[in-house]
Amino acid sequence: MTKQDTKLRILNEAAKIIHCKGFNNTGIQEILNASRVPKGSFYFYFKSKEDFGLQLIDHFQGFILRRMKDQLEASDASPLERLRRFFEGTLEGFRCGALAGGCPIGNLAQELGDSSDKFRMKLGNALDQMEDCVVRCLEEARDQGEIDQSLDPKETANFILNSWEGSILRMKATGGVEPLITFEKMIFDRVLAR
Amino acid sequence: MTKQDTKLRILNEAAKIIHCKGFNNTGIQEILNASRVPKGSFYFYFKSKEDFGLQLIDHFQGFILRRMKDQLEASDASPLERLRRFFEGTLEGFRCGALAGGCPIGNLAQELGDSSDKFRMKLGNALDQMEDCVVRCLEEARDQGEIDQSLDPKETANFILNSWEGSILRMKATGGVEPLITFEKMIFDRVLAR
């Protein structure tokens, strides 16, 4: 097993635990046990728990951005159809339990955004990059006449992403996907409607 | 000092700490120190940390609902004006730092919603009651012809509340109030526009 494999295994195992329990509530020892590496090995890859947290955000972000780009930059559907398909895909993921635990970046923004500038900036950057995927899709939609010319893609994407994160958050309190269904309806029937 | 005063002091002191640090990351001892009560006194009022957490949610909820009702049920402005005034008031609160730390109910929903049915139901109920304040305001707005008759007050209020929570969450990553400004603009110019 290469060093890169070991590091990835630590990040993958830690991601599962932290997605359920939160960052502060997860100890290094729990991560070591789950990934079956000794403490020294952990500190070979990560300088501190903070450094590990920052790299974990990169890890989550990579996963989410790949998924967003795959779907939002596809060439087999119109920009708005791709956007709707992306949200319906995540709705399906939550419905079947595959995405239980909410959005890992949203969770960490809630938990760590206020705690240090390093975390705040890293999380802000991750959310900005997710937003940029939506901006590009809305720019295309505008150029193709699918949405009002008066809608600013940047502002609209910001609102859409934040509303989406808020709907995912609300699902933690309702225990069902209704908030995401209402989100999709309001975004496509009111916000993006021509 | 009456028993009720002591209990309220514990809740007030704990609220400040937990609003900043989160529930799981705050120990009972820290709450005891801040409220200057002995451990036995804490367990006189609260059966366990979970029981304390549930009562703390009631405490936060009471504070938020009083504020929402005061503003959304006022009689000196139209329903939509009251709604706008409420959101502008919270925007001002965040701008001047008075509301730093985000929405306490949103924070706890993110942190604890998945952790136990008791927490989930308590938080779900708190958010439902906040939503009901917005529903009543939108029903009045509809009856007075301020919004489209086709807008469902319940669904719209659900979307507004979730988008608002999402914008507050995003502020933790941007470090500024831009997400709330965009939220207000999109809600009033697109979602509620006739």
Interface residues (C-beta under 8 A of the other chain):
Chain A: C20 G22 N24 N25 A100 G101 G102 G106 N107 A109 Q110 E111 G113 D114 R120 L123 G124 A126 L127 E155 T156 N158 F159 L161 N162 S163 W164 E165 G166 S167 L169 R170 K172 A173 T174 G175 E178 P179 T182 F183 K185 M186 R190 V191
Chain B: C20 G22 N24 N25 A100 G101 G102 G106 N107 A109 Q110 E111 G113 D114 R120 L123 G124 A126 L127 L151 E155 T156 N158 F159 L161 N162 S163 W164 E165 G166 S167 L169 R170 K172 A173 T174 G175 E178 P179 T182 F183 K185 M186 R190 V191
